[in-house]
Amino acid sequence: MNPKNHDQFQNNFAALNETVQQVTERIVARSQITRRAYLKKIEAAKSQTVHRAQLACGNLAHGFAACQSEDKNLLKNMVHNDIAIITAYNDMLSAHKPYEDYPQKIKAALHTVGAVGQVAGGVPAMCDGVTQGQDGMELSLLSRDVIAMSAAVGLSHNMFDGALYLGICDKIVPGLTMAALSFGHLPAIFVPAGPMTSGLPNKEKVRIRQLYAEGKVDRNALLEAEAASYHSMGTCTFYGTANSNQMVMEAMGLHLPGSSFVHPDTPLREALTEAAAKQIVRLTENSGNYLPIGQLVDEKVIVNGIIVLLATGGSTNLTMHLVAMARAAGIMINWDDFSQLSQVVPLIARIYPNGPADINQFQAAGGLALIIRELLKKGLIHRDVNTVAGFGIERYTLEPWLNEGKLDWREGAIQSLDKDVIADINKPFSSHGGTQVMEGNLGRAVMKTSAVPDENKIIEAPAVVFNSQHDIAAKFSAGELNKDCVVVVRYQGPQANGMPELHKLMPPLGVLMDKGYKVALVTDGRLSGASGKVPAAIHVTPEAVNDGLLAKVQDGDIIRVNGKTGELTLLVDEQTLEARQTEIPDLSANNSGCGRELFVNLRRHLSGAEQGACCIDF
């Protein structure tokens, strides 16, 4: 994985940016106690031989009872590695459908290097796109923690010397990462499946959605547009949480270089999957080249993930997921880290909703390999990190290709092939990263600014208050929102109702903006990672149900939302606010139906958004 003349392209890489260094040092200091305890834990779990060697004969017999005789003989011999496969396969989700035959392909590849693969467990995988605006969406965020626990159950058999994780979408990858880090003594590689081919352009899809919201096209026209957008296997092509996950995981060195955005069912994708299977064996203790994921994922790696998220204008959901993922490794990050890095990391990618291009156009323009190269030019990413491909992030400036039918790596794009999609680091789309941390008397929040036009980033207007997202449609249809306003949607936080996405609010609010009204959204809920032009202060914490000031906001109160400076202020004097009674609506309906009753206790234990909205105590 070292093409000819590769070194000559590294001469223009700059020394590490001072702010990046300072933020990293601050995280290291903040995490000193928890990280030390974590590393001690995974060291204690480490085995000097294959892990199943510590099992009694009866335990081991149960562990390989269903194996073919060839695999059984290999597992009896304590020099062969057993690799766990954790899969999020289901055939309803387009992104996870390709995983159907991955276990067999992986097992075959493992056999070629004298190892065995076993499907250790399956985890749930739900689609926010299906459950959007439905009761099931209230299970979505919590599913991340359930996924982590489900994967842990599979790994708990202690048969394994390494693990391959098959998952892509919104909560699946963060949940799998949390589980992998809980079993941090095991080497781990994440195996993506790639995006679907491009369908109806995202801009046209949004246009049809807004026409439907205005009653100008019927449901059949809307369904045709949606079906033309989401039309085949693979991740959806917009830059939502799924593709943000892939971008961040590769930047953290947990994918093979260049593997995130290769289409399913292509020869290159097949070759990359086989390569991941062979590579995990090289990282086991038994191989003599031991690199467990808990050691690989350190403070520098986490910072690299944040930086690439900011540089590409990725999903705001990652402001919670990365916090939870880092905690699973004993690393404590917060929104201040995101904020400080945003000051020096420019926005250098425009992928829908930040621009018209989809993820396939981004890949064609140079992809992540070019993003990392551009960041290296300014010293805005840590070079000295471990990855599953070897030491050094510069390995991820390479791209995979089939050299006479065999997988090889070559130098990736040296400069952007489409300046409207990936900018030169010296001429960025914005000097500020795509995520703005908001703060004021209403609490702390985040705003995805990368898709919001500059003229819409500052709004000061009267509040229109809702306790449920479902109440907005009626007021919109009646014309009661045809004015400058800040739409407040509260009691949507983690403990209130599990923090469902409020993405179905975007078409009507987008219509209001197109009519010329100044509109913003303020909520303790969250939006889709693909939410676009509406300025939205989301993840407000403390949430309304936990004594957040959001609970005292009344219709007509003036709220200032400044996406440039990060100000989020309720312009009501303290004496007036002190005299107001907090009005908590009846939320009991959130506890019943669509399986929600099964999640009540987990939801009670969810932390705030800035703490990762996590019910697990790492």
N, C-alpha and C positions, 0 to 999 in steps of 0.2 A: 504494500500500500504506500509506495514511495516512488512516483513517476520520475522519469528523467527530467532534469532541470527544475525540479520542484523547489529546491533551495533558493534559486535566484528570485523567486517571487516573494520571498520572505524578507528581503532586504529593506523593504519600505514599511515594515511593521514597526509601530512606535512603542515607546516605553509605556507602561501602564499609567492611565490617567489618575491624577492625584485624588479626585473625588471617589472614583471606583475603589481605590486603595483604602481611603478613609472609611467608606461605608463597610467594606469587607472587614476591616480591623474592628470596627464597632460591633459588627455581628459576632466576630470571634470572641470579643471580650464579654458581650452579653450572654453568649452561649457556653462560656467556659465550663461551668459546673455540669450542665445537662449533656454537653457533648462528651466530656470526659466519662461520665457515667454510661453513656450510650456505647462508646468504644470499648469500655470495660465489659459491658454486657455481651457484645458480639464476639469479643475475644474469648470469653468463657464458653460460648456456644460453638466455637470453632473445633473442628476435628482434625487430627493429624493424618487420618486415613479417610476412606470413604465413610460417609455418615451412617450407613446402614450397618457397619461393622459393630456398632455399639448395641444393636438390637439383639435380643435373645432369639434362639432358633425358631421358636413358635411365632414371634413377632415377624421375623423375616419371611417365614413361610406364608403368612397371611399377606405380606407386602408384595410378593411376586406370584401368588397363587394363580392369577388369571393370565400371566405372561405366556407367550409361546416358549417352547422348550429352549430355543436358541437364546432368547433374552434371559430365561431363568438360569441357564448355565453361566451367562455372563455375570448376572447378579450374585450368584454363589461365589464367584471369583472376586476377591476384594481389591482387585487392581482396576476394575472397570467402573466408570462413573455412571450414576443414575441421575438423569436430568428431569426435573419436574416441569410439566407443561400446565400452566394455568390459563384457561381460555374463557373468553367472554362471548364465545360463539352463540348466536341465534340467527335464524333465517328470516326474521322480521326486519331487523335493522340492516340497512344497506351497507353500513360500514363494517358490520361484523359477519355478514353472510360469507365473505371470502374465506373466513377461518374454518369453514366446514371440513376441508380436507388437509388443513395445515398439520394436525397431529401426525398423520400418516407420512406426510412429506418430511417432517422434522425427524420422526423416528428412523426413516430410511437414511437420512443424512447422518444421524448420530451413529448408526451401524457402521458407516464407512470409516469412522474414527474410533471404533471399538467401545462405543458408549450405548446406553439404553435410555429411551425416553418413555415416561409414563404420564398420562393425563392425570395430574394429582387432584384437580378440582375445576369446577366451572363456577363462574360468578355471574350474577344478574347483570344485564345491560339494558337500560331503558333509554328511550329517545325523547328528549325534550320537545322535538318537533311534533311528535305524535300527541303528547300529553299537554301541549301548550294551551293554557286557559281552562284545562280540565282538572278535576279533583286529583287525578293521578300525579299531576305535576307537584303536588305537595309531598310526594315521596322522593322526588328527584334528588335533591341535595343530600338527603339522608342515605340514599342508595350508595353514595360514595363510601360512607363508613361501613355499610353492610357489605359492600364489595371487598373492602379491606379485611373484614372479619371472615368472609367466606373464603377468600384466598388463604388466610391464615389456617383455617380448618384443613384445607388440602395439604398445606405444607407441614402441618403439625405431626405427620406420620414419621418425620425425621429419616426418611429413606434417601434423601436427595443431596447431591453435591453441587448443584447449580439449578437455576430456574429460568425458563423462558416465559414471558408474559405476553399473551395475545389479547390486545385490547386497544381501542382507539378513542372512543367518543367521550362526551362531556365529563361524566363522573367516574368513568371506568378507569382511565389512565391514572388519575390522582389516587383512587382507591387501591389499585394494583401497586402503585409506588409506595403507598403507606404500608401495605402488607410486605412488600419486598424489603423495605427498610426495617420492619419489625423482625424479619428473618435476615438481618443485615450481614450475617456471617456467610451467607450464600452468594456466590456470583450471580448476576442477573443481567439479562439482555431483554429489551422490549422489542417486539416484532410487529411493525406496522403492516397494514394491508393496502394502504394507498387511497387516493381520492377517485371518485367517479369521473368519467369523461365530462367535458363541459356540455351543458344543455342550454336552456333558455337563459339569456343573459340576466344577471341578478337585478340590474337596473330596470329591465322590462318587467320582471316579476314584481318588484316593489310598485311600479306604476299601476299594474293590474290590481294589486292589493288595495291601493289607495282609491282607485275607481270603484272597487267593490264597497269600500267603507262609505263612499259617497252615494251608493246606490245607482251608479252609472253603468255597471255591468252586473250580470247575474252570477249565481253560484257556479253554474256550469263553466263559464268563462274563467272564473277564478280557479276551479279545479283543474282545468286544462293547462293553465299557466303553471300551477304548482307541480303538476305531473310532468310537465316538460322540463322543469328545473331539477326535480329529484327523480331520476329516470333509470338508474342502474346501480350496480354494486359499487361500494366505495363510500368514502366520506362525502358529505355535501361540499360543494366547491367554494362556498363563501368562507370568509375568515372568521368563523365562530370559534367556540371552545374546542371542538374536535380538532380542527387544523392548528389551533393555537397549542393544544397539547402536543401535537406531533412536532411543531416547531421548537417548543421548549425542551422536550425530551431529547431531541437530536442535539440541540445546543448544549445540553447537560452531559452529552457523551453516552447516553443510554440506548441509542440506536446505532446501527452501523452507519457510517457517513453516507449521506445522500439517499437514504432509504425511505424517508418520510412520504414523499410525494410521487412515487412511481405507481402507475395504475395497477389494479388487481389483474390477475390472469394474463400477465405478460411474461415473456421469458426472463426479463431482467428482475421482475418481482420474485419469480420462482428461485432464481439464483441467489438473491439477497436473503431469502428465507432459509435456504440451505446453508448459506454462509454463516448466518446467525447461529444455527444449530451447531455447526462445527466450532465457531468461535467460543461459545460458552464452555466447551470442554477444555479449551486452552486456558481458561481462567480459574479452573478448579484447583483446590489444594492438592489433589492427586496428580495434577499435571506439572506441578512445580512452578507455576506462574500465577499464583493465587492472588486474585483481586476481588474481594467481596464488595457488594454494592454499598454496604455501610461505610467502607473505607473510601470508595470511589466518590460518593456523594459527600463532599465537604462544603465548607462555607463558600469557597471560590466557585464551585460548581453551581450552587444555588444562586449566587450573584449573577453568573453567566446566564442562567435561565431567566432571571428578572430582566436583564439587559436586552436579550433578544426579544422578549415579550414587548418591551417598551419601544424598541427600534422598529418593530413591525406593526405596532398598533393592535396588539392581540387582545383577546377576550378579558373583560373585567372579572370573569369568574376565577381567573387564575390568581387574582389578588387574594382570594380565600384559599384556593387549592394549594398554591405554593407555600403559604403559611403552614397549612396542615402537613404537607409533604416534608417540609424542613423540620418541623417538630418531631416527626417520626424518626429523624436522624439526630435528634438532640440539638438542633440548630434553631435559634429563636430569631425570626425576622418579623418586621411589622411594616405598616404603611409608610412610616417615615423613611424607611430604606428605599421604597419605591419612589417616594417624592424626591429625595435627594438625587437618586440616580436619574430621574426624569429631567433634572436640570442640566445634565451633561450629555445624556444619550439622545441624539436626534431621531426623529421619525424619518426612516429612509425606505419604507415600503408602503405602497398603496394597493391594498387588496380589499375587495368589497366586504364591509360597507365603507371602508375608507377611500375607495375609488372604484371605478367600474370593473377592474380586472378581477378574475377569479384565481384560485390557487394554482390552476394549471398554467395560466399566463405568468404568474409569479415564478413558477418553476422554469418556464421557458426563458424568462428574462435573466435567469442566473440562480434563482432559488436561494436556499439557506447558505449554500457554499459561498455565494457572493456576499450575502449579508455579513457572514463571519469575516470574510476578507476585508470588507469595508470597515468593520468595527476594529479589526486589528490595525488598520492604517492609522487610526487615531488612539490606539491603546485603550479602547473602551471595552475590552473583554480579557479575562484572565487566560493567558497562554499555558501556564504551568499547571495543568490539571490532568488527572487520570481520565481515560475514556475506555469504553469497551473495545475500541480499536487500537489502543496503545496510548502512550503519554503525549500530551500536547493537543490543544484545540485546533492547531493548524491542519491536523489531519482532516478536519471537517470543511476545509476549503477544496477538497477533492470531490469528484463525482464518480459514481459507479458506471461501468459500461460493459458490454459483452465484446471482448477481444477474441475474435475467431470462435465465438460461442462460449467462452469462459469468462467468468466474472473477473473484472480488473478495475483499478481506479486510475483516473487521469486528472490532470489539473482542471478545476472548474473554471467558470467564466472569470476573466480578469477584470472586466468592466461590464456594466449593465447593457443588456441587449434591448432593453426598452426602458428609457429614462422616465416614462410616465408611471412605471410600476415599481422599479427599484432605482433610487436616486444615488448619485455619487455622495459619499459622506461629507464632502466639502460643499455640496449644494443640496442640503436635505429638504424634504417637503416642509419640515418644521424643525426649529432648533430644540423643541421640547418633545420628550417622549410622548407616546400616544395615550398615557394614563395620567390623570391629574388627581392628586389627593385633595379633598375638600375639607375645610374645618371652619367651625364657628360655634355659636351658641346652640345650634341644633345638633351638634355632635361632629363626628367625622364620617366621611363618605368618600366614594371614588367616582370619577367621571371619565368616560372614554371620550377624549377630546379629538382623537385623530380623524373622526368623520364629521365633526361639527364645524360648520363654517365660522370663521372668525367673528363675523357680525352677529352670530347667534350665541356666542359663548358667555355674554353678560346679559342677564335678565333681572329686572327688579319689578315685580308685579304682585297683584293680590293673589292670595291662596284660594284654591278651590279644593276642599278637603273630602276625601273618600276613605272609608274603612274597608272597602272591598273593590277589587278591580272590576267586578261584574256590574258595578253601579255606574260606570263611566259611559257605557254605550248609550244608555237612555238620555243622559244629559247632552251627549254629543249629537245624537239624532234630533233632539229638540232645539238645537242651536244655542244652548245655554253656555257653551264653551267658546263661542265666537267672540273672543276678546283676548287681550293680553292677560295671561294668567300663569301661575305656578301650580300645576296639578300635584297635590300631595296625596299619595296612596300609602296609608300606614297600616300597622298590624299585619305586615307581610314579612316580618323578620323570622329568623331561625326558630325561636321558641313559640312565636305566635301561630304560625301555620306551616313551618318547614321551609320558608323562603322560596316560594315558587317563582319561576320567571314570569315577568309581566310583559312579554314581548308583543302580545296581542294589542297592547295600547299604542304601539308605534304607528300603525296606519292612520288611526283617527288623529293622533297628535301631529303626524306628518301633514295631514290635510290642513289642519289649522295653521301650521307654519306656511304652507303654500298659499294660503289665503292672505298672508301678510301679518298674522298675529305673532307677537312675541310669546313663546310658550316654553316652559321647562317642566321637568318632572323631578320631584323629590320623593324618595321612598326608602323605607327600611327593607324592602324586597330587593330583588335583583332582576336584571334584564338578560336576554340572550346575549351571548358573546358577539353576536352579529349586529347588535343594535346600532343604528346609524346616526342620522343627522339631528335628532332631538337631543338638546342638552339635558342630561339626566344625572342628578346626584343620587347615586344608589348605594346600597349597603349601609345606610345611615345607622350609626351605632353610637350610643345605646339605642336599641329598637324601642318602639313605642310601648310595647307590653312590659318592658323592663325599665320603666320610669324615664324613658327618653322624652326630651322636650317636644318631640314630634306629636306626642299625645295631647299637648295643650294648644296646638295650632287650630285656629278657627277660620272659617270662610272670611275673606276680605283682609286678613293679616298680610302685610307686605313682607315678602321674602326676597332676599338678594342672593342670586346664584351667579358667581363669577368664575367661569371655567378657566380664565387666564391667571388669576391670582390665587385661586383655590378657596375663595371665601363662600361660606354657606351660613347666612345670617337671617334669623327671624327678627324683623325690625319692630318689635314690641317691647315697651319698657319693662324692666324687671318687676316693678311693683304690680303692674297689670297681670303679668304672668304668674306671680306669686299668689294672686287672688283667685286665679282660675283653678277649677277642679279638673283633675284628670278623668277623662271619661273613657273607660274601657268597655267596648261592646261585648256582647255575648259571643264567645269564640268556640263554644262547645261543638258546633257543627263541624269544626275542623278535626274533631276526634273520631269521626264515624264515617264509614262508607269508603269504598275503593281501597280497603286495606289500611286506612289511616289509623284505625284503632290499634293496630299492631305496632305502631311507631310512636305511640304517645310517650312512653317512658324515655325512649331515645331522644325525642324532641326536647323534653324537659332538661336534658343534660347538654344540649347544644351550646357551645360557647358563642360569643359575639362574632360578627363577620370578620373583624380585624384579627381575631384569634383563630381564624380558620373555619368558624361555624362547625366545630367538630365535637362529637359526643365521646370521643376516645381520649383517655388521659394517658398521654405518652410520657 
